[in-house]
């Protein structure tokens, strides 16, 4: 993914997180979204439930085992 697109997706993710953006690993969220959805152009391209599952995995205040439990198997 090109750096401008990566930055754009990180910006979009930060908007969805609002005042809580610092509590999440935004580059990690974007990396997982790209890995799960090859042709992503916008966070709007991702199903809402899938999007928030990925976001929960990257909550810096959640233990690693709880992050694993967030992800659909």
C-alpha positions as CSV (number, residue, x, y, z in Angstrom):
1,X,0.0,0.0,0.0
2,X,1.3,3.4,-0.8
3,X,2.2,5.7,2.1
4,X,-0.4,8.3,1.2
5,X,-3.1,5.7,1.2
6,X,-1.8,4.3,4.5
7,X,-1.8,7.8,6.0
8,X,-5.4,8.4,4.7
9,X,-6.6,5.1,6.3
10,X,-4.9,5.9,9.6
11,X,-6.6,9.3,9.5
12,X,-10.0,7.7,8.9
13,X,-9.5,5.2,11.7
14,X,-8.4,8.1,14.1
15,X,-11.7,9.9,13.2
16,X,-13.8,6.8,14.1
17,X,-12.0,6.6,17.4
18,X,-12.4,10.3,18.3
19,X,-11.0,11.3,21.6
20,X,-9.9,7.7,22.3
21,X,-7.5,7.4,19.4
22,X,-4.4,7.4,21.6
23,X,-5.7,4.3,23.3
24,X,-5.3,2.2,20.1
25,X,-2.5,1.1,17.8
26,X,-3.8,2.8,14.7
27,X,-1.0,1.6,12.3
28,X,-1.8,-2.0,13.5
29,X,-5.5,-1.5,12.9
30,X,-4.8,-0.3,9.3
31,X,-2.3,-3.2,8.7
32,X,-4.9,-5.8,9.7
33,X,-7.7,-4.1,7.7
34,X,-5.4,-4.2,4.6
35,X,-4.5,-7.8,5.3
36,X,-8.2,-8.8,5.7
37,X,-9.6,-6.6,2.9
38,X,-7.2,-6.4,-0.1
39,X,-8.8,-3.7,-2.0
40,X,-9.7,-1.4,0.9
41,X,-9.9,2.3,-0.2
42,X,-11.8,3.6,2.9
43,X,-12.8,2.3,6.3
44,X,-16.3,2.4,4.8
45,X,-15.4,-0.5,2.6
46,X,-15.3,-2.8,5.7
47,X,-18.3,-4.3,7.3
48,X,-19.0,-2.5,10.6
49,X,-18.8,-5.6,12.8
50,X,-15.5,-6.7,11.2
51,X,-14.1,-3.2,11.5
52,X,-14.8,-2.9,15.2
53,X,-13.5,-6.5,15.8
54,X,-10.1,-5.4,14.4
55,X,-10.2,-2.1,16.4
56,X,-10.8,-4.1,19.6
57,X,-7.8,-6.2,18.9
58,X,-5.6,-3.2,19.0
59,X,-6.8,-1.6,22.2
60,X,-3.7,-0.9,24.2
61,X,-5.5,-1.3,27.5
62,X,-6.6,-4.9,26.8
63,X,-4.6,-7.9,27.7
64,X,-3.2,-10.1,24.8
65,X,-5.5,-13.0,25.7
66,X,-8.6,-10.7,25.5
67,X,-7.4,-9.3,22.2
68,X,-7.2,-12.9,20.8
69,X,-10.8,-13.5,22.0
70,X,-12.0,-10.4,20.2
71,X,-11.1,-11.8,16.8
72,X,-13.7,-14.0,15.0
73,X,-12.3,-17.4,14.4
